[in-house]
Amino acid sequence: MSKVTNEGWPEPNDWAKRLHERLDEVGDEFLQTPWEIADVPAECSGLNLKQVLAGKVIMEVCLALRELPPFEKSTGVGALHTIAAAIDDVVNGGRPKLFQAATPGSPGGDGLKLRYVRGQVVLAVRFLVEAHGMSVNAASKFVAPIFAEAGATGRTGGPLSATTVKDWAEKTNSLSNDGKDLRIDRDVEARMVQLRQHPDWPGTLQNARNWLANLASDPLLVSKYG
């Protein structure tokens, strides 16, 4: 059965294919661009280029959505466009109000990037401990090189180490007094509930290794390494 589209709408497969190609082209360059600040900022490389590409990805989504009639006047698309504009402001040295912290905090803390990476690493350790009977120490040594090979880095910027993995795993628990740790713990436990219900639970250790390799190399995670 062929796809059906309303009058005035783009052909679905063509629309999705064009958006996929545009996002992958920009996304590939984004992942390959380092986080380090360039020696000559005016050259638009390193972090500066990464910011440009992040804004471009959002703009591509906005442009694609506005091809669809219901999104031409969408307030959600307007919000996305505002985020892209704020990123562009940052690229040009501005301090957009949208990106200013509304609550007190310290620079370099556990932002979304680190929380997301840490959450997936802790999930990997917790899975191995529960599903395969490993100690936290053994699971950390199992997990660290898999994530490091995919590009994950530790607190000092080097490849993710088993020591860091173990530290994250031990700090992330339901009895922690740290709000960030508790939030990560809740997210990890919610994912564990899903894994326990999977028909292939617990699987073989090789299954686990393959799953962890796929998890560590997921673009959503790789984009936050470094």
ChimeraX attribute file (.defattr): number of C-alpha atoms within 10 A of each C-alpha:
attribute: neighborCount
match mode: 1-to-1
recipient: residues
	/A:1	3
	/A:2	4
	/A:3	7
	/A:4	9
	/A:5	10
	/A:6	8
	/A:7	8
	/A:8	9
	/A:9	13
	/A:10	14
	/A:11	13
	/A:12	12
	/A:13	10
	/A:14	10
	/A:15	15
	/A:16	13
	/A:17	11
	/A:18	12
	/A:19	17
	/A:20	13
	/A:21	11
	/A:22	16
	/A:23	17
	/A:24	13
	/A:25	12
	/A:26	15
	/A:27	19
	/A:28	13
	/A:29	13
	/A:30	22
	/A:31	16
	/A:32	12
	/A:33	18
	/A:34	17
	/A:35	18
	/A:36	12
	/A:37	14
	/A:38	15
	/A:39	9
	/A:40	9
	/A:41	13
	/A:42	9
	/A:43	10
	/A:44	15
	/A:45	19
	/A:46	19
	/A:47	18
	/A:48	22
	/A:49	21
	/A:50	23
	/A:51	21
	/A:52	20
	/A:53	22
	/A:54	16
	/A:55	20
	/A:56	21
	/A:57	18
	/A:58	20
	/A:59	20
	/A:60	18
	/A:61	17
	/A:62	20
	/A:63	15
	/A:64	16
	/A:65	17
	/A:66	15
	/A:67	14
	/A:68	14
	/A:69	14
	/A:70	10
	/A:71	16
	/A:72	14
	/A:73	10
	/A:74	12
	/A:75	10
	/A:76	11
	/A:77	19
	/A:78	14
	/A:79	12
	/A:80	16
	/A:81	19
	/A:82	15
	/A:83	18
	/A:84	23
	/A:85	18
	/A:86	19
	/A:87	24
	/A:88	19
	/A:89	15
	/A:90	16
	/A:91	19
	/A:92	12
	/A:93	10
	/A:94	11
	/A:95	13
	/A:96	14
	/A:97	9
	/A:98	12
	/A:99	11
	/A:100	8
	/A:101	9
	/A:102	8
	/A:103	5
	/A:104	6
	/A:105	8
	/A:106	7
	/A:107	7
	/A:108	7
	/A:109	9
	/A:110	12
	/A:111	10
	/A:112	10
	/A:113	13
	/A:114	17
	/A:115	17
	/A:116	18
	/A:117	21
	/A:118	23
	/A:119	20
	/A:120	20
	/A:121	26
	/A:122	28
	/A:123	22
	/A:124	27
	/A:125	28
	/A:126	22
	/A:127	22
	/A:128	23
	/A:129	17
	/A:130	14
	/A:131	17
	/A:132	15
	/A:133	12
	/A:134	16
	/A:135	14
	/A:136	19
	/A:137	17
	/A:138	15
	/A:139	23
	/A:140	27
	/A:141	17
	/A:142	19
	/A:143	24
	/A:144	24
	/A:145	17
	/A:146	20
	/A:147	28
	/A:148	19
	/A:149	14
	/A:150	19
	/A:151	19
	/A:152	26
	/A:153	20
	/A:154	19
	/A:155	11
	/A:156	8
	/A:157	10
	/A:158	12
	/A:159	18
	/A:160	24
	/A:161	19
	/A:162	20
	/A:163	14
	/A:164	17
	/A:165	25
	/A:166	22
	/A:167	14
	/A:168	18
	/A:169	24
	/A:170	15
	/A:171	16
	/A:172	22
	/A:173	19
	/A:174	14
	/A:175	10
	/A:176	14
	/A:177	10
	/A:178	12
	/A:179	9
	/A:180	13
	/A:181	21
	/A:182	17
	/A:183	16
	/A:184	21
	/A:185	22
	/A:186	15
	/A:187	14
	/A:188	22
	/A:189	17
	/A:190	12
	/A:191	14
	/A:192	17
	/A:193	10
	/A:194	9
	/A:195	15
	/A:196	14
	/A:197	10
	/A:198	11
	/A:199	8
	/A:200	10
	/A:201	12
	/A:202	17
	/A:203	12
	/A:204	12
	/A:205	12
	/A:206	9
	/A:207	13
	/A:208	18
	/A:209	16
	/A:210	13
	/A:211	12
	/A:212	21
	/A:213	17
	/A:214	14
	/A:215	19
	/A:216	25
	/A:217	18
	/A:218	12
	/A:219	14
	/A:220	12
	/A:221	19
	/A:222	18
	/A:223	19
	/A:224	18
	/A:225	24
	/A:226	17
